[in-house]
Amino acid sequence: MNTTLDAQRVTTVTDPVIAQVVRSRLVAITDQMRLALQAVSGSPTVTEASDFFTGLYLPDGSFATMGHQVTFEAPPVGALIRHLLGSGRDLKDGDRIIGNDPFVGALHQNDLQMCAPLFVDGELVAWAGVMAHETDIGGMDFASWSPKAKEIWQEGLRIPAVKLVDRGELREDVLDMILEATRLPAQVGLDIRAFIATLNVAGERLTELCRRYGKNVVQTAMATMVDDSEATLRRRLLELPDGVVHTRDFLEHDGHSNELYVVDLVLTKQDDSLIFDFSGSSGQAAGFVNCSRAGLIGGVAGALIPTLGFGIPWNDGLLRPTEIVAPDGLICTALPPAPVGSATVETVWVVSNVVSAALNRLLAATPKFAHRAQAVNSGTMATFNLSGRNQFGEKFGLHLMDPLAGGFGAFMAHDGQDAAGPINTPCPSIADVEVNEQGTPLVYLYRRLAKDTGGAGRRRGGLGAEVALTISVNEAEALVMTHGAEVPNSAGLSGGLPGGVIRQSLAQGILRNSGQTAILAGALNGITEDAPGFENLGSKPGAFPLTSSDVFAVTWQGGGGVGDPLDRNPEELLEDIRRDVVSTAAARDTYGVVLTASAAGRVTGWDETGTSQLRRALRAARLGQAPETVKESCLELDSALPPAGLTAGESWLPLSDRLRAIHAVDGTWRVETVDGAVLSNGSTRWREGAHAFALELPPRVGSTLHEKLTVTGWACPLTGSLLAVDIHEKASSPFHDLELNISAGSRAAELAFQA
């Protein structure tokens, strides 16, 4: 079986119109696969939400097209294909292979994946792949999320790579084996048939395309799509400065104990390549928060593709300039029999966080792309599953996808979008309230934006959403878990604060008495973590009974902010107050804005003099000085404008909101704030000259910080303007996160001269 393109047979498509038509048809086939999947599937995860993947692959397993649903699922399907190719399997036309083994290619067992070798006239032309989250695939707990699991065998059925369809014939025995393992055989069975239909659509459409334009033309178009994306990204990388970026994020609790785990990334950018080194991460955990190497690769892709792939077709070419370094046995490269059941919403997610943070630091230091630099989006996904018997006595199960409605990180150029989701799901969607209530005995008491959850900054992070839920049957079982209840994972950028943390609370029996209506209108409308009757569940309460008199409430993380909150335009803050997305307390304490109000207490505007005085006092407090001793801060933060005090012949490079690397006439470098404070000479290790202070995060962010963590703020020593916020372990000092190569002839020097 020929699994590579024959260089003598694949010729360049000389007609650019035909080439573009074929490319567009290939992308259209991928979307037709999505439509087929959603048309046949019976799972709200697929039909209403966006936790799935479809794509076409080259004969060697490189993905040539992908949908815009979950970006970290493209490489795992490719891993399944390469596993098949390496195993020497005798693959035939009409075969459909199913798998879900995280140590072969899946992210966790819930992610069923199928692939199909696509033959035309007996020749392997391409592969088609599909992948989606299944609500339950067996294991010790419903939904196959098992917080108490100690080994992977407790987490559900593992399917390495098995022919489910052999030459077009469904193997009923294999299907029966899979469905016997799940608590929801009807739903999973329908999804599997939807997978088959999806792959059949891909095969039919690709065959039609080859018949019309020729196999060589189609194969060439697919290979060229990947090559072109690689070449375009490499050119883009040449526009970024060379150097090393160090980022770190945390997740708490492994299901057994509240240990703190680290995902550590050292990113080296050199010329047109990127090296992602995760060697400093924690060792694999005893509990189910680990991910396999497939998950690590998926997590990198999940952030890299949307962050650097703008304007470029998304395919394997975007990963070719990258190298991933990580020894086996880390929390992000766990080895069997380590449990990995929650990988997608734990370590894989955190991997995407640190990759996003690192890449955006490079964008912020690139004049051409600085406006695109973004804080971290929705740094975690809280999981809520519900199972039991409905009012008809039928078994039901629900994996709630609403937590995708976390806040988008702020950009240098504008605020983040509210409830816009994570970076790894570019086109997120969640079910309507009515759809979830119709399909299960779930009852929403509210679903709304959560005030003050967006990371504060000159540009505010998007708000996360929040829900309160109960049920319409006497009792069901809930399974609740997350990370980010004690770690603000949605990190800010350039002095922006992180988004609010996850808050999970349970009020038992609150709806039991006759005052139910008053409770719904009153207590629930203003629910807080410490409201009477509500108990903070922490990050991983696991499974517990939920009754019709109980209320479960959860608030999801907002996006990180960009820039010092004291630099936010008071008029923009007034609009936030009007929309009720920022509280008056946060306006005063976090943003330093003095509001004016009517006699009835309605906010009418802001006091310019009072705001100026308050902001100066807050900046002075960061430095531990009296307000009158602190220099007034510059408010003009346009990175296209030259820094104050720039002399003739000097050029500069923006590093962040208030930091500039300045290249002097004599060839030396220094880093200054926009207010003229020199922080470092000869390197971009600007923390050497900045003022460090203990930063207290706002209540929505820092009220439940993990006992091993602390927060350090970095301020301009002249004005007290906030330059960066570091969340780090108490036992270690913050590190320098950006060390550019600023030697003569370096990319940073070239960019500075262009600036």
PELIN-V197824 format. One record per residue. RES is the residue in one small letter. SS is DSSP state (helix for helix, strand for strand, loop for the rest). D_LAST is the distance of its C-alpha to the last C-alpha in Angstrom with 1 decimal. Layout:
RES_SS_D_LAST, RES_SS_D_LAST
This chain:
m_loop_53.8, n_loop_50.7, t_loop_47.7, t_loop_45.0, l_loop_44.0, d_loop_46.0, a_loop_43.5, q_loop_46.3, r_loop_47.0, v_loop_43.6, t_loop_42.3, t_loop_39.2, v_loop_39.7, t_loop_39.3, d_loop_39.6, p_helix_36.2, v_helix_38.1, i_helix_40.5, a_helix_37.8, q_helix_36.0, v_helix_39.3, v_helix_40.3, r_helix_37.0, s_helix_37.4, r_helix_41.1, l_helix_40.1, v_helix_37.8, a_helix_40.7, i_helix_43.2, t_helix_41.2, d_helix_41.3, q_helix_45.0, m_helix_45.5, r_helix_44.1, l_helix_46.5, a_helix_49.4, l_helix_48.7, q_helix_48.5, a_helix_51.5, v_helix_53.8, s_loop_52.6, g_loop_54.5, s_loop_52.0, p_helix_49.9, t_helix_47.2, v_helix_46.8, t_helix_48.2, e_loop_46.6, a_loop_43.7, s_loop_41.2, d_loop_42.0, f_strand_42.5, f_strand_40.9, t_strand_41.7, g_strand_40.3, l_strand_41.1, y_strand_40.9, l_loop_41.1, p_loop_44.3, d_loop_42.7, g_loop_41.6, s_loop_37.9, f_strand_37.2, a_strand_36.2, t_strand_36.2, m_strand_36.3, g_loop_36.8, h_loop_34.6, q_loop_37.0, v_loop_36.5, t_helix_33.7, f_helix_35.1, e_helix_38.4, a_helix_37.2, p_helix_37.3, p_helix_40.7, v_helix_42.5, g_helix_41.1, a_helix_42.5, l_helix_45.9, i_helix_45.8, r_helix_45.0, h_helix_47.8, l_helix_50.2, l_helix_49.1, g_helix_49.6, s_helix_53.0, g_loop_54.6, r_loop_55.8, d_loop_57.7, l_loop_55.7, k_loop_57.2, d_loop_56.4, g_loop_56.9, d_loop_56.1, r_strand_54.2, i_strand_53.1, i_strand_52.6, g_strand_51.1, n_loop_49.7, d_loop_49.7, p_loop_46.6, f_loop_47.3, v_loop_47.3, g_loop_44.5, a_loop_44.8, l_loop_43.0, h_loop_46.3, q_loop_49.8, n_loop_49.2, d_strand_46.8, l_strand_49.2, q_strand_47.6, m_strand_49.2, c_strand_48.3, a_strand_50.1, p_strand_50.2, l_strand_50.1, f_strand_52.4, v_strand_53.0, d_loop_56.1, g_loop_56.4, e_strand_52.8, l_strand_50.2, v_strand_47.4, a_strand_45.3, w_strand_45.6, a_strand_45.4, g_strand_44.7, v_strand_45.2, m_strand_44.9, a_strand_45.8, h_strand_46.7, e_loop_50.5, t_loop_51.9, d_loop_54.4, i_loop_55.2, g_loop_57.7, g_loop_57.6, m_loop_59.0, d_loop_57.4, f_helix_56.9, a_helix_53.5, s_helix_53.3, w_loop_51.1, s_loop_53.2, p_loop_51.9, k_loop_54.9, a_loop_54.5, k_loop_54.6, e_loop_54.4, i_helix_53.2, w_helix_56.8, q_helix_57.1, e_loop_54.2, g_loop_55.7, l_loop_56.6, r_loop_54.5, i_loop_54.5, p_loop_53.0, a_loop_53.0, v_strand_56.2, k_strand_57.4, l_strand_58.1, v_strand_58.8, d_strand_60.5, r_loop_60.5, g_loop_60.4, e_strand_63.0, l_strand_62.1, r_loop_63.4, e_helix_65.1, d_helix_65.9, v_helix_62.3, l_helix_61.4, d_helix_64.3, m_helix_63.2, i_helix_59.8, l_helix_61.2, e_helix_63.8, a_helix_61.0, t_loop_59.4, r_loop_60.7, l_loop_59.4, p_helix_60.9, a_helix_60.9, q_helix_57.2, v_helix_56.1, g_helix_58.5, l_helix_57.1, d_helix_53.5, i_helix_54.6, r_helix_56.2, a_helix_53.0, f_helix_51.2, i_helix_53.8, a_helix_53.4, t_helix_49.6, l_helix_49.9, n_helix_52.7, v_helix_50.5, a_helix_47.8, g_helix_50.5, e_helix_52.0, r_helix_48.9, l_helix_47.5, t_helix_50.9, e_helix_50.9, l_helix_47.5, c_helix_48.7, r_helix_51.9, r_helix_50.1, y_helix_47.3, g_loop_48.5, k_helix_47.8, n_helix_45.7, v_helix_43.4, v_helix_43.0, q_helix_42.4, t_helix_39.9, a_helix_38.0, m_helix_37.9, a_helix_36.8, t_helix_34.1, m_helix_32.8, v_helix_32.2, d_helix_30.8, d_helix_28.4, s_helix_27.1, e_helix_26.6, a_helix_24.8, t_helix_22.4, l_helix_21.7, r_helix_21.2, r_helix_18.6, r_helix_16.8, l_helix_17.2, l_loop_15.5, e_loop_12.2, l_loop_12.8, p_loop_12.6, d_loop_16.1, g_strand_18.2, v_strand_21.1, v_strand_21.5, h_strand_24.9, t_strand_26.4, r_strand_30.1, d_strand_32.4, f_strand_36.1, l_strand_39.1, e_strand_42.5, h_loop_46.1, d_loop_47.2, g_loop_50.3, h_loop_52.5, s_loop_51.0, n_loop_48.0, e_loop_46.1, l_strand_42.3, y_strand_40.4, v_strand_36.9, v_strand_34.5, d_strand_32.1, l_strand_29.0, v_strand_27.0, l_strand_24.3, t_strand_23.0, k_strand_20.2, q_strand_20.3, d_loop_18.9, d_loop_20.5, s_strand_23.0, l_strand_23.7, i_strand_26.6, f_strand_28.1, d_strand_30.4, f_loop_32.9, s_loop_35.2, g_loop_35.0, s_loop_36.5, s_loop_40.0, g_strand_43.1, q_loop_44.7, a_loop_46.5, a_loop_50.2, g_loop_49.6, f_loop_48.2, v_loop_44.5, n_loop_43.6, c_loop_42.0, s_loop_42.7, r_helix_40.2, a_helix_40.2, g_helix_39.0, l_helix_36.2, i_helix_34.9, g_helix_35.4, g_helix_33.5, v_helix_30.5, a_helix_30.6, g_helix_31.2, a_helix_27.8, l_helix_25.7, i_helix_26.9, p_helix_25.9, t_helix_22.7, l_helix_21.1, g_loop_23.6, f_loop_22.5, g_loop_23.3, i_loop_25.1, p_loop_28.9, w_loop_30.0, n_loop_32.0, d_loop_32.5, g_helix_29.7, l_helix_27.2, l_helix_29.1, r_helix_29.5, p_loop_26.2, t_strand_27.5, e_strand_30.0, i_strand_31.9, v_strand_33.5, a_loop_36.3, p_loop_39.8, d_loop_42.8, g_loop_44.3, l_strand_41.4, i_loop_41.3, c_loop_38.9, t_loop_41.0, a_loop_44.5, l_loop_47.5, p_loop_50.8, p_loop_52.8, a_loop_50.1, p_loop_50.0, v_loop_46.9, g_loop_48.2, s_loop_45.4, a_helix_42.6, t_helix_40.7, v_helix_40.5, e_loop_40.2, t_helix_38.5, v_helix_36.9, w_helix_35.4, v_helix_34.1, v_helix_32.6, s_helix_30.6, n_helix_29.5, v_helix_28.1, v_helix_26.4, s_helix_24.8, a_helix_23.7, a_helix_22.2, l_helix_20.3, n_helix_18.8, r_helix_17.5, l_helix_15.5, l_helix_14.4, a_helix_13.4, a_loop_11.1, t_loop_9.3, p_loop_6.8, k_loop_9.1, f_loop_12.2, a_helix_11.9, h_helix_14.3, r_helix_16.8, a_loop_17.1, q_strand_20.8, a_loop_23.5, v_loop_26.6, n_loop_29.1, s_loop_32.8, g_loop_33.1, t_loop_36.8, m_loop_39.6, a_loop_42.9, t_strand_45.8, f_strand_49.0, n_strand_51.8, l_strand_55.2, s_strand_58.5, g_strand_62.2, r_strand_64.7, n_loop_64.2, q_loop_66.9, f_loop_68.6, g_loop_68.9, e_loop_66.3, k_strand_63.7, f_strand_60.1, g_strand_56.8, l_strand_53.3, h_strand_49.9, l_loop_48.0, m_loop_44.5, d_helix_43.7, p_helix_41.5, l_helix_38.8, a_loop_38.2, g_loop_35.9, g_loop_32.8, f_loop_29.4, g_loop_26.5, a_loop_24.1, f_strand_20.7, m_loop_17.6, a_loop_18.2, h_loop_22.0, d_loop_25.2, g_loop_26.8, q_loop_29.9, d_loop_33.3, a_loop_35.6, a_loop_33.2, g_loop_33.9, p_loop_32.3, i_loop_29.4, n_loop_32.0, t_loop_33.9, p_loop_31.6, c_loop_34.6, p_loop_36.8, s_loop_40.1, i_loop_43.1, a_loop_46.6, d_loop_48.0, v_helix_50.1, e_helix_53.2, v_helix_52.6, n_helix_52.7, e_helix_55.6, q_helix_57.5, g_helix_57.2, t_loop_57.9, p_loop_59.6, l_strand_56.4, v_strand_56.2, y_strand_53.0, l_strand_53.4, y_strand_49.8, r_strand_46.5, r_strand_43.7, l_strand_40.3, a_loop_40.4, k_loop_39.3, d_loop_36.8, t_loop_35.9, g_loop_32.3, g_loop_29.9, a_loop_29.2, g_loop_25.7, r_loop_23.4, r_strand_23.6, r_loop_27.1, g_loop_28.1, g_loop_30.7, l_loop_34.3, g_loop_36.7, a_strand_40.1, e_strand_43.5, v_strand_47.1, a_strand_50.6, l_strand_53.2, t_strand_56.9, i_strand_59.3, s_loop_62.3, v_loop_64.6, n_loop_66.3, e_strand_64.2, a_strand_61.4, e_strand_59.3, a_strand_55.7, l_strand_53.3, v_strand_50.3, m_strand_47.6, t_loop_43.9, h_loop_41.4, g_loop_39.1, a_loop_42.0, e_loop_41.2, v_loop_37.6, p_loop_34.7, n_loop_33.0, s_loop_30.6, a_loop_28.0, g_loop_25.4, l_strand_21.7, s_loop_19.7, g_loop_23.0, g_loop_24.6, l_loop_28.3, p_loop_30.0, g_loop_32.2, g_loop_35.9, v_loop_38.1, i_loop_40.9, r_strand_44.2, q_strand_47.5, s_strand_50.8, l_strand_54.3, a_strand_57.1, q_loop_60.5, g_loop_63.3, i_loop_61.3, l_loop_62.6, r_loop_66.2, n_loop_67.6, s_loop_68.6, g_loop_65.6, q_helix_63.3, t_helix_62.1, a_helix_61.4, i_helix_59.4, l_helix_57.3, a_helix_56.6, g_loop_56.1, a_loop_55.2, l_helix_53.2, n_helix_51.2, g_helix_49.9, i_loop_50.0, t_loop_48.3, e_loop_48.5, d_loop_51.3, a_loop_53.2, p_loop_56.9, g_loop_58.1, f_loop_54.8, e_strand_54.2, n_strand_50.8, l_loop_51.1, g_loop_48.2, s_loop_46.2, k_loop_49.0, p_loop_52.4, g_strand_53.3, a_strand_56.3, f_strand_58.4, p_strand_60.9, l_strand_59.7, t_strand_62.5, s_loop_62.7, s_loop_62.9, d_loop_59.7, v_strand_56.1, f_strand_53.0, a_strand_49.7, v_strand_46.2, t_strand_42.8, w_loop_39.7, q_loop_36.4, g_loop_33.7, g_loop_29.9, g_loop_27.7, g_loop_25.7, v_strand_22.0, g_loop_21.3, d_loop_23.9, p_helix_26.9, l_helix_27.3, d_helix_24.2, r_loop_25.8, n_loop_26.6, p_helix_30.4, e_helix_31.0, e_helix_29.6, l_helix_31.8, l_helix_34.8, e_helix_34.3, d_helix_34.4, i_helix_37.6, r_helix_39.1, r_helix_38.5, d_loop_40.0, v_loop_37.3, v_loop_36.6, s_loop_39.5, t_helix_40.2, a_helix_40.4, a_helix_36.9, a_helix_35.6, r_helix_37.1, d_helix_36.7, t_loop_33.4, y_loop_31.4, g_loop_33.1, v_loop_34.2, v_loop_37.5, l_strand_39.2, t_strand_42.0, a_strand_45.0, s_loop_48.1, a_loop_51.6, a_loop_51.9, g_loop_48.8, r_loop_46.5, v_strand_42.8, t_strand_42.2, g_strand_38.8, w_strand_37.0, d_loop_37.5, e_helix_34.5, t_helix_35.9, g_helix_37.3, t_helix_34.1, s_helix_32.1, q_helix_34.8, l_helix_35.1, r_helix_31.4, r_helix_31.4, a_helix_34.5, l_helix_33.1, r_helix_30.0, a_helix_32.4, a_helix_34.7, r_helix_32.0, l_helix_31.9, g_loop_35.7, q_loop_35.5, a_loop_37.0, p_helix_34.9, e_helix_35.3, t_helix_33.7, v_loop_30.4, k_loop_27.5, e_loop_26.5, s_loop_23.5, c_loop_20.4, l_loop_20.6, e_loop_17.3, l_loop_15.3, d_loop_12.7, s_loop_9.6, a_loop_7.7, l_loop_9.4, p_loop_8.9, p_loop_11.5, a_loop_14.9, g_loop_15.9, l_loop_12.7, t_loop_14.2, a_loop_13.6, g_loop_11.7, e_loop_10.0, s_strand_6.4, w_strand_6.2, l_strand_6.6, p_strand_8.9, l_loop_12.3, s_loop_14.5, d_loop_15.6, r_loop_16.0, l_strand_14.4, r_strand_11.2, a_strand_11.0, i_strand_10.4, h_strand_10.5, a_loop_13.1, v_loop_14.3, d_loop_17.3, g_loop_15.4, t_loop_16.3, w_strand_14.6, r_strand_15.5, v_strand_15.2, e_strand_15.7, t_strand_16.8, v_loop_15.5, d_loop_19.0, g_loop_18.4, a_loop_20.4, v_strand_19.6, l_strand_20.6, s_strand_20.1, n_strand_19.5, g_loop_18.9, s_loop_18.4, t_loop_17.1, r_loop_20.8, w_helix_20.1, r_helix_23.5, e_helix_25.0, g_loop_24.3, a_loop_24.5, h_strand_27.8, a_strand_29.8, f_strand_32.5, a_strand_34.9, l_loop_33.6, e_loop_36.3, l_loop_35.3, p_loop_36.7, p_helix_40.2, r_helix_39.1, v_helix_36.8, g_helix_38.4, s_loop_42.1, t_loop_43.1, l_loop_40.7, h_loop_42.1, e_loop_44.1, k_loop_42.1, l_strand_38.7, t_strand_37.0, v_strand_33.8, t_strand_31.5, g_strand_28.9, w_strand_26.1, a_strand_25.3, c_loop_23.3, p_loop_26.0, l_loop_25.5, t_loop_25.6, g_loop_26.9, s_loop_24.2, l_strand_24.3, l_strand_21.6, a_strand_23.4, v_strand_26.9, d_strand_28.7, i_strand_32.0, h_strand_33.7, e_strand_37.2, k_loop_39.1, a_loop_40.1, s_loop_36.5, s_loop_33.6, p_loop_30.1, f_loop_27.8, h_loop_24.2, d_loop_22.7, l_strand_19.3, e_strand_19.1, l_strand_16.1, n_loop_16.6, i_loop_14.5, s_loop_16.6, a_loop_15.8, g_loop_15.0, s_loop_14.3, r_helix_12.2, a_helix_10.4, a_helix_9.8, e_helix_8.7, l_helix_6.2, a_helix_5.0, f_helix_5.4, q_helix_3.8, a_loop_0.0
